[in-house]
Amino acid sequence: MTSFKNKTAFITGASRGIGLAIALRLAKEGANIAIVAKTAEPHPALPGTVYTAAEEIRAAGGHALPLVTDIRFEDQVYSAVQQTVDTFGGIDILINNASAIFIADTLHTPMKRFDLMHQINTRGTFLCSQACLPHLLKSENPHILTLSPPMGIKAEWFGAHLPYTLAKYGMSLCVYGLAEEFRHKGVGVNALWPRTTIATAAVQNLLGGEDLIRRSRTPEIMADAAFAVLKRDSRSCTGNFFIDEDVLTEEGVSDFTPYAVDPSQDLQADLFV
């Protein structure tokens, strides 16, 4: 894809964090952004809403459509897809970024949390892909990019937090299956995962607080890596499980210091890496 001008990206969880960073990166290239997220009103512990994200995207040079959507519900997803197509004329890119996380072992995971992770992570990825695909198939360079881990099955991740691991690997299996199913129809289906933890609200609130934030990279590394993947020919770039750092190395980046929250700190490797 030589230009993102007038191309449309449907991005789940785009009101903050990595999703918003990817949206802003594409907006700088003139893309239309459908902001698909639940947050309509300010949250005391979470930054941003679909409306504040829309303001940032417009300021960055893109066109924004804020869509208050809970991707657990089929009617809401299909409505958001239709509103996107009605507004922008189609969909060229789907970013499956929305995800729920609850890090605990089997005996300490309430089924309510188990269900939430699977509804948002695995089911949400499948549902959004299903809803967007009829429109993606009309695009010149259609991409589905899912933020999920590499496919290598390591016992340590399943033993440490089986419920969350199942939900994230469910997203990866969607990538694996959709890439094969739509390989001959020209849709590029790939996964992207960070080498290190990323400074997001989830990392701060659920994983490690300010200490872990200081040992993380900013969401912009994922945004730049996503942009590099989405530029590629969807017919030849599919079925890959990319790591952000590796993608950018291929693009000629050799100094990753600017992405560090605190360059004086040792970086923390992310889960599943």
N, C-alpha and C positions, 0 to 999 in steps of 0.2 A: 504494500500500500504506500504510494508515494505521497498521499495527502490525506489528512483526516478531516479536512474541511467538508462540512455537510454530511459527514458520516455520523452515525448514531450509536451510542453505547448505552446499554441497559445494565446498570451496575447495582447489585444488591449490597446493602449495608454501606451505602455511599455517604451517609451523613457525617462520618467521622473516620479517623484512623487510616488504614491502608486503602479502603474503598474510596474515601475522599481524596487521598493523595493521587490515586490512579485517575480519578475524575478530573482533578486539576491539571494533571500532566496532559491528558487528552484535550482538555479545554484550551490549553495554550496553543494547540494545533488547530483550533477552530471547530472541534467536534461538538455535537449535540449530546447532552448527558441526561439520561433518565435516572433520577436519584430515587432508588427504590429502598425505603427504610421505614421502620416503625415510628421513629421519634418525631412527633409533631410539636410537642411542647418541651421546653428546656428541662433537663433531668439534673438533679442535684449532684450526681456522681459521674455523669457522662457529658462530654462536651458536644455541642452541635445538635441541630435538627435538620430535617430535609430543607427547611426554608433558609437557614443560615448557610447551609452547603450550597444552595442555589445562588445565593448572593456571591459567594466566593468563586463559584464556577463562572458566573457572568463577568465578574471582575477580571478573571484570568483570560477571558476572550471567547468563552464557549457559550452555548445556549443551554439553558437548564430547564428541566421539567421535574419539579418536586412531586413525588408520588408516595403518599403515606400508605405503606403496604406491609402486611404481615405475610411473609412467604410461606407460612404454614397453611394458608387458606387458598385453595385453587381459584375461587372466584375473584379474590383480590389480585392474584398474580395475572390471571387472564385479562382482568380489567386494566391493570397497569400496562400490560403489553399492548392492548388495543389503544389506550390513550397515547402511548409512545408512538405507535404507527400513525395514528390520526394527526398527531402534532408534527412529527418529523418526516413522515412518509415511509418509514421502514426501520429495520434494526440491522446493524452490521456487526456489532460486537456484544457479546454477553459476558459479563464478569460475575462469576459466582463467588462473591466475597463474604456474604453474610454467614455467620457461624456462631454457634453457642458453645461455651466451654464450661466444664465443671470437672476439675481435676481431683479425683478421689478413687479409692479402690472399690471393689465390688460391694463389700459390706457397708460402706459409707456413702453409697450413691442412691438417693431416693429415686424411685421409678419415675417420679415427676420430672426429675432432671434428666434421666436416661431418655425419656420420651421427647423432651424438648430438644435435646441435642440431635436426635435422629430425625425429628420433624424439620428442623431448620437445616442441619448439615446435609444429610443424605437425601431426604425427601425433597427439601427445598431446592437442592442442586438439580435433581432430576426434574422437578416440576418446572422450574424456570427454564431449563434447557428445552423441555418438551414444548412449552408455550412460545418460546422465541424461535425455535427451529424453522417453522414454516416461513418466517420472515427472513431469517438468516440465509435460507436456501435461495433467496432472490438477490442476495448481495454479491458484489463482485469479489470480495475478499472476506468471507465470513469467518469469525473467530469466536470460540467459546474458551475462556480462560478461567480455570477454577483454582482457587487458593487452597490447595490440599497437598499432602506430603507425598514423597516418592513411594513407589510401590513395594520397596523391599520390606519383607515381613520379618520384623525382629521381635523376638519373644519379650525383650525387656520392656517395650512400650505397651504390650498387651498385659503384662504382669503388673505394671505400675499403675495403670489407669485404663482398664479394659473398656468401660463405657465410652469415654471420650475417644479412645483409639478406634473403636468400632465405627463411631460416627464420622471421624475424619477419613478413615480408610474407605468408608462408603462413598465419600465424595470422590476419592481417587479411583475407585472402581467405576464410577460414572464416567470419569474421563477415559478410562481404559476401554469401556464398552462403547461409548459414543464415538470415540475416535475411529474405532473399527467399523461401526455401523455406517458412519457418514464419510468415511475416507474417500469413497469413489463419487461422492456428491460435492466434494470441494470444500467441506467445512473443516477448518483447523480446530481441533479440540486438544487442549494442552493443560497441564497443571503447572503452578508456580508456587514455590515455597522458599522461605528465607533461611539462609545459612545460620543467622543469629536471631536472637529474640529481637522484636521490633517494639519501639516505644509507642505503645497504644494503651488505651484505657484498660483493656483486658489484662495486659502485662502488669500494669500498676496496681489495679484493684484486686486481681485474683491470683497472680503468680508470685510477685516479688517486691512490690512497692517501689519506692524511689531508688533503692539500691540496684534493683534489676534494670530499671529504666536507664540508669547511668551506664550500665554494661550492655546496652542495646544500641541498635542502629535506628535511624529515623525511618518513617514510612516511605520517604522519597526513594530509597533504594529499591523498594518493591515497585513503586510507580515507574521508575526508569527502566527496570527490567521488564515490566509488563508492556511498556511502550515499545521496547525493542522486539519483543515477541510478536506483538500485534502488527508491526510493520511488515512482517514476513509473509510470504506467499502461503495462504492457507492450504493450498493443494499439496505443498511439499513439507509444510511444518505442521505436523499433527501427531498425536500419540506420544508426546514428550512430557517428561516430568522434570521440569526445569528448576534449578536452584538460582536464586537472584544473582549471587556473586558470579556464578559460572556464565550466565547470560551476558552480564556486563563485561566480563573478561573477554568474551568473544567479540564484544563491541569495541574493544580497545581500551577499556578502563583498567588502570593498574593501581591507582591510588584510591582506596575506599575510606580514607580518613575523614573526608567531608561528611560521610554518612553517619559517623559515630556521634552519639549524644555527648559523650565525654571521652575524647581521644586518649586521656590518661588512664582509662580503665581497660582491663582485659574484657574482651567480648564474651558473652554467654551464648553457647551454641543453642539453637532452638530444639524443641522436641522433634523426634523422628529423623534427625540428621545424624 
